[in-house]
Amino acid sequence: MTNTLLDDLKWRGLLYQQTDEVGLEDLLNKEKISLYCGVDPTADSMHIGHIVPLLTLRRFQMHGHRPILLVGGATGMIGDPSGRSEERQLQTTEQIDKNVHGIKKQMEQIFDFNSENGAQMVNNNDWISSMTIIEFLRDFGKHLGVNYMLAKDNVASRLDSGISFTEFSYMLIQGIDFNHLYDNYGCRVQIGGSDQWGNITTGLEVIRKMHDEETKAYGITIPLVTKADGTKFGKSAGGAVWLDAEKTSPYEFYQFWINTADADVIKYMKIFTFIEREEIEAFEVTVKEEPHLRKAQKALAEEMTRLIHGQEALDNAIRISKALFSGDLKSLSADEMKDAFKDVPSSEMPKEDKNIVDFIVEAGISSSKRQGREDVGNGAISFNGERITDTQYVVGAADRLEDEFTIVRRGRRNYTMVKFV
């Protein structure tokens, strides 16, 4: 193998820190390796900010290396202090188990588990939970000095506000993980986000102390993804963009990517997709010369939605988007409408029959009865995709989808979800 993988990672902006760039490049040139990335099950789903190191690990797999996916059933019970100003709320064993199950399903969507270098999934609870406190202190605790641990940013940043011994010990436990994978799986590299540098280098220190000075293992961190304006990436109007379809629907997921700003879209293509360099560079030209066509945003949205949710979900997301753009809501189911319009302005109305002009005025859709009569008469008002021009029309049960809501459009693009109470 040549060093094309590392060159590609650099071009994509995926390399932030490396413990030994020359040594790692030499290793990758000589052999196929095993390397790992860990995810603590702090929730039953990952969000898009979590997957950058995992997608980077997938790139290694595509170059013939074997990924090890560590789900932190043990470390998730403790809580990583990295990037936090206060102690995490501890979770129950039952909640951790539920979270582990959810995250495993999402990893199975991203990685190939069946090829010659198929991904392996491990849970650190399998080796941490059987360790006694005496074993922990004697076999590992004696290898790390307190001064060494205090100097790590993830601990030093918490000394003024306070850090418990539980969280203080987190980096050592993650170091035990790296050592366990080194011994039992031949794992040579750990990948993590930029906030994991202290934990990764602690793992390398544990391996060095448990073996000898010539032992070679490596660490890589990935930069924090930000928007062009410097603000945090990965939030939508409804909060975090989750991989779980129940938390963020495939349509919402698709819309998040399709709404990417021109200033960010090429950067995100490099980081999140497996589209080849030449094709991305071609999209870069279209962003500059034909930004109104939004070709790059469409390609980004399609790649990401297909990867996380599959082709069928992507097809449905595109179909909903086209229906909304054309105003043809009749082709959508009630569930699809509810999903598509969850973030539009909404109002509440009682479940009673009401003249259409009175209805749209009381719902705040038209500003006055005169304006309401004009809007209806001009064909500017549609209920659930059906245009209504009769000012005597009575809005009733037939207009209430699932007896819960109706979607009213005024003009070309002004939608309101009216909820019935």
C-alpha positions as CSV (number, residue, x, y, z in Angstrom):
1,M,0.0,0.0,0.0
2,T,1.1,3.6,-0.7
3,N,0.4,6.5,1.5
4,T,-2.6,7.6,-0.6
5,L,-4.9,7.0,2.4
6,L,-3.1,9.6,4.6
7,D,-2.9,12.0,1.7
8,D,-6.6,11.6,1.2
9,L,-7.3,12.2,4.9
10,K,-5.2,15.4,4.9
11,W,-7.0,16.6,1.8
12,R,-10.3,16.0,3.4
13,G,-9.2,17.9,6.5
14,L,-9.5,14.8,8.7
15,L,-6.1,14.9,10.5
16,Y,-5.8,17.1,13.5
17,Q,-3.1,15.5,15.7
18,Q,-0.9,12.4,15.2
19,T,1.5,10.9,17.8
20,D,4.0,9.8,15.2
21,E,3.2,10.7,11.6
22,V,6.3,9.2,10.0
23,G,6.0,5.9,12.0
24,L,2.3,5.5,11.2
25,E,2.9,6.2,7.5
26,D,5.6,3.6,7.5
27,L,3.4,1.1,9.2
28,L,0.5,1.6,6.7
29,N,2.9,1.2,3.8
30,K,4.1,-2.2,5.2
31,E,1.0,-4.0,6.4
32,K,-2.7,-4.2,7.0
33,I,-3.5,-3.2,10.6
34,S,-6.4,-3.3,13.1
35,L,-7.4,0.1,14.5
36,Y,-10.2,1.2,16.7
37,C,-12.6,4.0,17.7
38,G,-14.7,4.0,20.8
39,V,-18.2,5.4,21.4
40,D,-19.7,5.7,24.9
41,P,-23.4,4.9,25.0
42,T,-24.6,8.2,26.7
43,A,-27.8,8.0,24.6
44,D,-29.6,5.3,22.6
45,S,-28.6,7.0,19.4
46,M,-25.6,8.8,18.0
47,H,-25.9,12.2,16.3
48,I,-24.1,13.4,13.3
49,G,-21.3,15.0,15.3
50,H,-20.4,11.5,16.6
51,I,-19.8,9.9,13.3
52,V,-16.8,11.8,11.9
53,P,-14.2,9.5,13.6
54,L,-16.3,6.5,12.6
55,L,-16.5,7.5,9.0
56,T,-12.7,8.1,9.1
57,L,-12.3,4.5,10.5
58,R,-14.5,3.3,7.6
59,R,-12.0,4.9,5.2
60,F,-9.3,2.8,6.7
61,Q,-11.5,-0.3,6.1
62,M,-12.0,0.6,2.5
63,H,-8.2,0.6,2.2
64,G,-7.9,-3.0,3.5
65,H,-7.5,-2.4,7.3
66,R,-9.7,-3.9,10.0
67,P,-11.8,-1.6,12.1
68,I,-12.6,-2.4,15.7
69,L,-15.7,-0.7,17.0
70,L,-15.7,-0.3,20.8
71,V,-19.0,0.4,22.5
72,G,-18.2,1.7,26.0
73,G,-20.6,-0.3,28.2
74,A,-18.2,0.2,31.1
75,T,-16.8,3.7,30.4
76,G,-20.4,4.8,29.7
77,M,-21.2,4.1,33.3
78,I,-18.4,6.5,34.5
79,G,-18.6,9.4,32.1
80,D,-15.8,11.1,30.1
81,P,-14.9,14.5,31.5
82,S,-13.5,15.6,28.1
83,G,-15.1,18.8,26.8
84,R,-17.4,19.1,29.8
85,S,-17.5,21.7,32.5
86,E,-19.5,19.6,35.0
87,E,-20.1,16.0,36.0
88,R,-22.2,13.8,33.9
89,Q,-25.4,12.3,35.3
90,L,-24.8,8.6,35.9
91,Q,-27.1,6.2,34.0
92,T,-28.5,2.9,35.1
93,T,-27.2,-0.4,33.8
94,E,-30.5,-1.0,32.1
95,Q,-30.3,2.4,30.3
96,I,-26.7,1.7,29.3
97,D,-27.7,-1.7,27.8
98,K,-30.5,-0.1,25.8
99,N,-28.1,2.6,24.5
100,V,-25.5,0.0,23.5
101,H,-28.2,-1.9,21.5
102,G,-29.2,1.3,19.7
103,I,-25.6,2.3,18.8
104,K,-24.7,-1.1,17.6
105,K,-27.5,-1.1,15.1
106,Q,-26.3,2.3,13.7
107,M,-22.7,1.1,13.4
108,E,-23.9,-1.9,11.4
109,Q,-25.3,0.6,8.9
110,I,-22.0,2.3,8.4
111,F,-19.5,-0.6,8.4
112,D,-18.9,-3.8,6.4
113,F,-18.9,-6.8,8.8
114,N,-18.7,-9.6,6.3
115,S,-15.6,-9.1,4.1
116,E,-12.1,-10.4,4.8
117,N,-11.3,-7.3,6.8
118,G,-14.8,-7.1,8.3
119,A,-15.4,-4.9,11.3
120,Q,-15.4,-6.3,14.8
121,M,-17.6,-4.9,17.5
122,V,-16.5,-5.2,21.2
123,N,-17.9,-3.9,24.5
124,N,-15.4,-2.9,27.1
125,N,-17.7,-4.0,29.8
126,D,-16.7,-7.6,28.9
127,W,-13.2,-7.0,30.4
128,I,-13.6,-4.1,32.7
129,S,-16.5,-5.4,34.8
130,S,-14.6,-8.6,35.8
131,M,-11.6,-6.6,37.1
132,T,-11.3,-6.2,40.9
133,I,-10.4,-2.9,42.4
134,I,-7.1,-4.4,43.6
135,E,-6.3,-5.6,40.0
136,F,-7.1,-2.1,38.7
137,L,-4.8,-0.4,41.2
138,R,-1.9,-2.9,41.2
139,D,-1.8,-3.8,37.5
140,F,-2.6,-0.4,36.0
141,G,-2.9,2.4,38.5
142,K,0.8,2.1,39.4
143,H,1.8,2.8,35.9
144,L,0.4,6.4,35.7
145,G,1.6,9.2,37.9
146,V,-0.9,11.7,39.3
147,N,1.1,14.6,37.9
148,Y,0.9,13.0,34.4
149,M,-2.9,12.8,34.7
150,L,-3.3,16.3,36.1
151,A,-1.4,17.7,33.2
152,K,-4.0,16.4,30.7
153,D,-6.3,19.1,29.4
154,N,-9.5,17.2,30.0
155,V,-8.6,17.0,33.8
156,A,-6.7,20.4,34.1
157,S,-9.7,22.3,32.7
158,R,-11.9,20.8,35.5
159,L,-9.7,21.4,38.5
160,D,-11.2,24.8,39.4
161,S,-14.8,23.6,39.1
162,G,-14.1,20.2,40.5
163,I,-13.8,16.7,39.2
164,S,-14.7,13.4,41.0
165,F,-12.3,10.5,41.3
166,T,-14.7,8.6,39.1
167,E,-14.2,10.9,36.2
168,F,-10.5,11.4,37.0
169,S,-10.1,7.7,36.5
170,Y,-11.8,7.7,33.1
171,M,-8.6,8.2,31.1
172,L,-6.9,5.2,32.8
173,I,-9.8,2.9,32.0
174,Q,-9.7,4.0,28.4
175,G,-6.0,3.3,28.4
176,I,-6.8,-0.2,29.7
177,D,-9.1,-0.6,26.7
178,F,-6.3,0.3,24.2
179,N,-3.9,-2.0,25.9
180,H,-6.5,-4.9,25.9
181,L,-7.2,-4.4,22.2
182,Y,-3.4,-4.2,21.5
183,D,-2.8,-7.5,23.4
184,N,-5.9,-9.4,22.2
185,Y,-6.7,-8.0,18.8
186,G,-3.4,-6.7,17.5
187,C,-4.8,-3.2,17.5
188,R,-2.1,-0.6,16.7
189,V,-4.1,2.7,16.3
190,Q,-6.8,4.6,18.1
191,I,-8.9,7.2,16.3
192,G,-10.9,9.8,18.1
193,G,-12.2,13.4,18.1
194,S,-9.9,16.3,19.0
195,D,-11.2,16.2,22.6
196,Q,-9.9,12.6,23.0
197,W,-6.2,13.5,22.6
198,G,-5.5,13.1,26.4
199,N,-7.3,9.8,26.6
200,I,-5.6,8.4,23.5
201,T,-2.1,9.4,24.6
202,T,-2.8,7.9,28.0
203,G,-3.6,4.6,26.3
204,L,-0.3,4.8,24.5
205,E,1.5,5.4,27.9
206,V,-0.3,2.4,29.4
207,I,0.8,0.2,26.5
208,R,4.4,1.4,26.7
209,K,4.5,0.8,30.5
210,M,2.9,-2.7,30.2
211,H,5.2,-3.8,27.4
212,D,8.5,-2.1,26.6
213,E,10.0,1.1,25.1
214,E,10.0,-0.3,21.5
215,T,6.3,-1.1,21.4
216,K,4.7,0.8,18.6
217,A,1.1,2.0,18.8
218,Y,-0.3,5.3,17.4
219,G,-3.0,7.8,17.9
220,I,-4.9,10.1,15.5
221,T,-7.5,12.8,16.3
222,I,-10.0,14.4,14.0
223,P,-10.7,18.1,14.0
224,L,-14.0,19.5,15.5
225,V,-16.4,20.2,12.6
226,T,-17.6,23.8,12.6
227,K,-19.6,25.9,10.1
228,A,-17.9,28.6,8.0
229,D,-19.1,31.2,10.4
230,G,-17.5,29.4,13.4
231,T,-20.7,28.2,15.0
232,K,-21.3,24.7,16.1
233,F,-22.1,22.1,13.5
234,G,-24.9,19.5,13.8
235,K,-27.9,21.4,15.1
236,S,-31.2,22.0,13.4
237,A,-34.2,23.9,14.5
238,G,-35.3,20.8,16.4
239,G,-32.0,20.3,18.2
240,A,-29.4,17.7,17.5
241,V,-29.6,15.8,14.2
242,W,-29.8,12.1,15.3
243,L,-29.1,8.9,13.4
244,D,-32.2,7.3,14.9
245,A,-35.2,7.7,12.5
246,E,-37.5,8.0,15.5
247,K,-35.6,11.1,16.8
248,T,-34.7,12.7,13.4
249,S,-36.8,11.4,10.6
250,P,-35.1,10.5,7.2
251,Y,-36.9,13.5,5.7
252,E,-35.6,15.9,8.4
253,F,-32.1,14.3,8.0
254,Y,-32.2,14.8,4.3
255,Q,-33.4,18.4,4.7
256,F,-30.6,19.2,7.2
257,W,-28.0,18.3,4.5
258,I,-29.8,19.9,1.6
259,N,-29.9,23.2,3.5
260,T,-26.1,23.3,3.9
261,A,-24.7,26.7,3.1
262,D,-22.6,27.1,0.0
263,A,-19.7,28.1,2.2
264,D,-19.8,24.7,4.0
265,V,-21.0,22.2,1.4
266,I,-17.7,21.2,-0.1
267,K,-16.0,20.9,3.3
268,Y,-18.8,18.6,4.5
269,M,-18.6,16.5,1.3
270,K,-14.9,15.9,2.1
271,I,-15.5,15.0,5.7
272,F,-18.8,13.0,5.6
273,T,-19.0,11.3,2.2
274,F,-17.0,8.7,0.3
275,I,-17.3,10.7,-3.0
276,E,-13.9,10.7,-4.8
277,R,-11.7,13.7,-4.9
278,E,-12.2,14.5,-8.6
279,E,-16.0,14.5,-8.3
280,I,-15.9,16.7,-5.2
281,E,-13.6,19.2,-7.1
282,A,-16.2,19.2,-9.9
283,F,-18.9,20.0,-7.4
284,E,-16.8,22.8,-6.1
285,V,-16.9,24.4,-9.6
286,T,-20.7,24.1,-9.7
287,V,-21.0,25.8,-6.3
288,K,-19.0,28.8,-7.7
289,E,-20.6,29.0,-11.1
290,E,-24.1,27.6,-10.6
291,P,-24.9,28.0,-6.9
292,H,-28.7,28.3,-7.6
293,L,-28.8,24.6,-8.9
294,R,-27.5,23.4,-5.5
295,K,-26.0,20.3,-7.1
296,A,-23.5,19.8,-4.3
297,Q,-26.1,20.0,-1.6
298,K,-28.3,17.5,-3.3
299,A,-25.4,15.0,-3.7
300,L,-24.4,15.5,-0.1
301,A,-28.0,15.0,1.2
302,E,-28.4,11.9,-1.0
303,E,-25.1,10.3,0.1
304,M,-25.7,10.8,3.8
305,T,-29.4,9.8,3.8
306,R,-28.6,6.6,1.8
307,L,-25.7,5.8,4.1
308,I,-27.6,6.2,7.4
309,H,-31.2,5.3,6.4
310,G,-31.0,3.3,3.2
311,Q,-32.2,3.8,-0.4
312,E,-35.9,3.4,0.3
313,A,-35.8,6.1,3.0
314,L,-33.9,8.4,0.7
315,D,-36.5,7.9,-2.1
316,N,-39.3,8.8,0.4
317,A,-37.4,11.9,1.5
318,I,-37.0,13.1,-2.1
319,R,-40.6,12.4,-2.8
320,I,-41.8,14.4,0.2
321,S,-39.5,17.3,-0.8
322,K,-40.8,17.3,-4.3
323,A,-44.4,17.3,-3.1
324,L,-43.8,20.3,-0.8
325,F,-41.9,22.2,-3.5
326,S,-44.8,21.7,-6.0
327,G,-47.5,22.1,-3.4
328,D,-49.0,18.7,-4.3
329,L,-49.6,17.6,-0.7
330,K,-52.4,15.1,-1.7
331,S,-49.7,12.6,-2.6
332,L,-48.5,12.5,1.0
333,S,-49.8,10.5,3.9
334,A,-50.9,12.1,7.2
335,D,-47.7,10.8,8.9
336,E,-45.5,12.3,6.1
337,M,-47.3,15.6,6.4
338,K,-46.9,15.7,10.2
339,D,-43.2,14.9,9.7
340,A,-42.6,17.5,7.0
341,F,-44.4,20.3,8.7
342,K,-43.4,19.8,12.3
343,D,-41.2,23.0,12.3
344,V,-43.6,25.3,10.4
345,P,-45.6,27.9,12.3
346,S,-48.6,26.4,14.1
347,S,-51.8,27.4,15.8
348,E,-54.5,25.7,17.8
349,M,-58.2,25.6,17.0
350,P,-61.2,23.8,18.7
351,K,-62.7,20.8,17.0
352,E,-65.8,22.5,15.6
353,D,-67.2,23.2,12.2
354,K,-66.4,26.8,11.1
355,N,-66.7,29.0,8.0
356,I,-63.4,29.0,6.2
357,V,-62.9,32.8,6.4
358,D,-63.5,32.8,10.1
359,F,-61.2,29.8,10.5
360,I,-58.2,31.3,8.7
361,V,-58.6,34.6,10.5
362,E,-58.8,33.0,13.9
363,A,-55.9,30.7,13.1
364,G,-53.8,33.8,12.3
365,I,-53.4,32.8,8.6
366,S,-55.1,35.9,7.2
367,S,-55.0,39.3,9.0
368,S,-58.7,40.2,8.7
369,K,-62.0,38.9,7.4
370,R,-61.7,41.2,4.3
371,Q,-58.2,39.8,3.7
372,G,-59.5,36.3,4.3
373,R,-62.4,36.6,1.8
374,E,-59.9,38.0,-0.7
375,D,-57.4,35.1,-0.1
376,V,-60.0,32.4,-0.5
377,G,-61.6,34.1,-3.5
378,N,-58.2,34.5,-5.2
379,G,-57.4,30.8,-4.8
380,A,-54.5,31.6,-2.3
381,I,-55.8,29.1,0.4
382,S,-55.3,25.3,0.3
383,F,-56.2,22.8,3.0
384,N,-54.1,19.6,2.9
385,G,-53.1,20.4,-0.7
386,E,-56.7,21.0,-1.8
387,R,-57.3,24.6,-3.0
388,I,-60.6,26.1,-1.8
389,T,-62.1,29.1,-3.5
390,D,-65.6,29.1,-1.9
391,T,-65.9,31.7,0.8
392,Q,-68.9,29.8,2.2
393,Y,-66.9,26.5,2.6
394,V,-67.2,25.0,6.1
395,V,-64.1,23.6,7.6
396,G,-65.1,20.3,9.4
397,A,-64.0,16.8,10.4
398,A,-63.1,15.9,6.8
399,D,-60.3,18.5,6.9
400,R,-58.8,17.1,10.1
401,L,-56.1,14.6,9.4
402,E,-56.1,11.8,12.0
403,D,-58.6,14.2,13.7
404,E,-55.5,16.0,15.0
405,F,-54.3,18.6,12.4
406,T,-54.6,20.2,9.1
407,I,-52.0,21.9,6.8
408,V,-53.1,25.3,5.5
409,R,-51.1,27.0,2.7
410,R,-51.5,30.7,1.9
411,G,-49.8,31.7,-1.3
412,R,-46.9,29.7,-2.7
413,R,-44.8,29.0,0.4
414,N,-46.6,30.1,3.6
415,Y,-47.6,27.0,5.5
416,T,-49.3,26.7,8.9
417,M,-50.0,23.5,10.9
418,V,-53.4,24.0,12.6
419,K,-53.7,21.6,15.6
420,F,-57.1,20.7,16.9
421,V,-57.7,20.6,20.6
